[in-house]
């Protein structure tokens, strides 16, 4: 193994080599990666040997399931993806500037941010007629953090994730999310008068899978009341699926209040007046730590902050 990795090591790396390492970590198949990169298999083998020689470590080993990345390969692939992503972004930004445009920002967001915060952000940008091109990805916080780490996103609205490395990501809290228990607007529970948590156990719930803040909130609420967890035969993070099923059945579910209000306004569902004890935690901006922040990203951060805390 090489004792030292310095700038001279980096200057010997080629983008084709980095692309091969990134591809191999996904495909685990040299032939498939060679095809994707328009290389011959001998050519791909030579590239892999070259980068392993430059770095002085084995990046992949042949296993029963194909090319298995070593611990060095996992790390190299992560950095390769980040470098390639940044170069792709540089190309896009230069092209946008050459066309007189404002550049682009790859924004990620949790679903909870869409009905309220993001709708207001996009509305105000549309009215002003200014700002960068925004490419929006909606996902869970753990996926957003991973995408930020890999350089696939520039900014995200989400929450810190305990089991994921957040060392290179700064969190700026913006708002606290509340939860609502919801049912179809014509659910039989609404004819029962005042409701208790125990009465809800007569009906099945749609639950999110563990670990999730909403799942934890439900479990804490019922546990503190000395009650078992509601029966459930469906676990999903899809809020569209959840609201569609709730609206046409006797199933119950828990939704972020900002999302619930959107669907309540349509008349499809209604909120059950039973509170939850669980704490969702604060959501906010997830910002990669960079030496030279992108002006478009910084402008969007300021705009989001002004919308949330005018």
N, C-alpha and C positions, 0 to 999 in steps of 0.2 A: 504494500500500500504506500502511496506517496505520503511524505511527511508534511508536505505543504501545498496549499492551493492558493495561488496568487493571481494577479492580473495576467501574467504570462500564460497561465493555464487557460483563462477565459478567452484570450485572443486566439487560441488554437482551436476553439470550438466553432462548429459551423451550424447554421440554422437547420440544415437537413439532418444533421446528427441529433439535434434537440428534438426535431419533429419526430424522428424515429423512436427516440426514447419515450416521448409522450404517447405516441401511438401504441407502442408495444405494451405499455403499462395498462392500456385499455383492452387491446385485442388478445394479448398473450400468445400471439401467433405471428411468426416472422413473415410467412407468406402473405397473410392478410395485410399486415402493415406495409410490406413492400408494394403490394397492389395499390393500397390507398395513397401511397406517396409517389406512385408512378416510378418505382424502382424495380430492378431485377432482384431476385432473391440473393444471388451472390453479392450484388451491390449493397443490399441492406445488411448482409452479414459483415461485409467489409466496413461499413459505416459504424456498426455496433462495436466491432473490434477496435476501430480507431478511437472512439470516444472512451471506451474502457481503458485503452492504453494511455490516453491523455489524462484521465482522472486517476488512473492507477488502482482501480477497484473493479470487481465484477458487478455489473448492474443487473444481470439476469442469469438465471440458471435454467436448464431444461428439466422440466418435471413431467409427471404423468398427465397434467392438464395443460401442458404447453410451456411457454417461456414465463417463468415465475420471477418477479422482481425481488432482488435482495433488499436489505434495509437501505443500502446505498441507491439502489434503483428506484425505490419509492420516493426518496428525497430528491434524486435527480429529476424524476418525472414531474414532481410538483413544481420544481423551479423551472424546468423546461416549459411547462404549460404557461407559467406566469410570464416568462420572457417572450414566448411566442405571442401571447395575448397582448402584451404591451406593444410589441412591434406592429401587430395588426391594428391596434388602436392608434398608434402613431401614423400609420398610413391613412387611416380613415380621417383623422383630425387634420392632417396636412391637405388631404383632398378637399375636405369641407372648407378649410380656410382659403384654399386656392379658388374655390367657387364663390367666395364671399359669404359663406354660411357661418353659423355660430358654433359649429362643432356638434358633438353628441355626448350624451351621458347615459351609461348603462345603469339603470336604477332597479333595485330589487325592493320588494315590499311584502309584508305579511298581508293576508286577506283582510285583517281587521282595519288596516289603514286605507283600504280602497274606498268604501262608501263615504267616509268623512274627509280625512286629511288629504288623500290624493286627489279626490274629486275636486276639492277646493283649490288645490295647487294647480291642477291642469286647467281649471276654469279661469283662474286669475292670469295664468300664462297666456291662454287663448285670447282673453280680453286685451291684454297688454300687447300681444302680437310680437313678443320677444322671447328670447331664451333658446337653449340648444335643442336639438332633436333628442328626445328621450325614448330609449328602448326599455320597456317595463317588463320585469319578470316577477310574477307573484308566486311565492312559495313559503315554506315554513322557515323559521329563524335559523335552524341548524343548516339547512341547505343554502340559505343566503350567506351565512358566515363562511361556509366552505367555498362558495363562489367568489366571495370577496378575497379570501386567502389565495385562491388559484388565479386571481386577476381577471375573472370573468365578469365581475361587476365593479362599478366605480363607487357606488354608494348604496345603502339600503336602509329601509325603515323596518325595524324589528326589535328583538330583545336579545340580551346576552345569553349565551348558551353555556351552561356549566361544564358539560362534558366535552367541549370543543376548545381548542387553543385559540384564545382571543388576544394573544400577545401583540399582534400587529394591527389590531383593530381598536379604534377608540369609540366608546359609547357615550352619547350625549342624550340623556333622558328628555322626553318631551311630554308624555301624557300617560296616565294610568288607565287601564282598560277594565271595565266592569263586565260582569257576565249576567246573562238572562236565561232562565229556563223557559222554553217555548213549546207550543203545541199548535195543532190546527185551530183555526178560528172557531170552528164548530165542535171542538173537542168536548166530550161529556163532562170533563172536570169543571168547565166553566159554569155548569148548572148546579154545582155542589156548594156554592157559597164560599165561605172562608176555607182556605185550603191549608193543610199541614204537609210537612215533608213526608210523613208516613203514608199519606194517601197516594202520593206519587208512585209508591212501590207497586201499586196495582197495575201499572202500565210499564211496558218495555221502553228502554232508552236507546238512542243512538249515541255511542260514546266515541271519543277520540282514543287512539291507541296510546299506551304508555311509551315513553314519558311525554306528557304534554301538560301545559299549565291548566287547561280546561279539565283534563282528566283528573289531575291532582286536586283541583278545586272541588269537583264532585265527590271524590273519595273522602276528602277532609270534611265536607259538609255532612255526609251521611255517617261517617265514623264518629264525629263529635256528638251527633244526635243519638248514638247508640243503635244505629240502623245498618242493615246490610247494604251493599252496593246494589243499585237497581239491576234487574235482568237486562241483558243485551245480547242480541244475535248479530249485530253489525257494528263494527268499529271502522271509522273513516275520518280523514282530515278534510274531506271535500265538503265545503259548506253548501255548495249548490246541490249536491246529492242529499245532504241532510235536510235542507229546507224543502226540497221537492217531496221527499218521503214524509216529512212531518205534516206538510200541508194536505196530504191525501190519506192520512192514516191516523191511528190513535197513539202513534209513537211520540215520545217526548225527547227533547234534546237540549243541549246547552250551547249557546252561541255568544260571541262577544256582543255586547249591547249595541255597539255601533253598526254591526252587521244585522242584528235582530231588528233594529228600528227600520232599516231599509225594507226588509221583507214584511214587517208589521204594517208599514204604510201602504203596501199593496193589497192588504186584506187577506193574504194567504195564511198567515200565522198570527198568533197573539202571545203575549207574555203572561206567564203564570206568576202570580204574586207571592212566590216563595223565594226567599233570599238564599244566597250561597255564601259560605264562610271563607272559602278559599281566596287567596290573594294572587292575582295574576302577575303582579310586578309591573314595572314601568316599561313602556316601549319608547323607542327613540331612534336616533340616527346611529347607524353603524358605519364608521368612516375609516378606511384603510390609512395607516400612518405612512405618509410619503414625504420625502425631502422637499419636493416641489409640487404642491397641490395643483391640480388642473383648474384653471380659472372658471371653466364652465361648471365643474363640480362644486366649487366654492360658491358660485352664484346661486346654484340650485339649493345648496344647504341654507344659505341666508334666506332664500325665498320660502323654503319649507318652515324654517323657524319663525318667520314673520306671519305665516298662515296659522300656525299652532298657537303662538303667543304674540298676537298683534299688539 
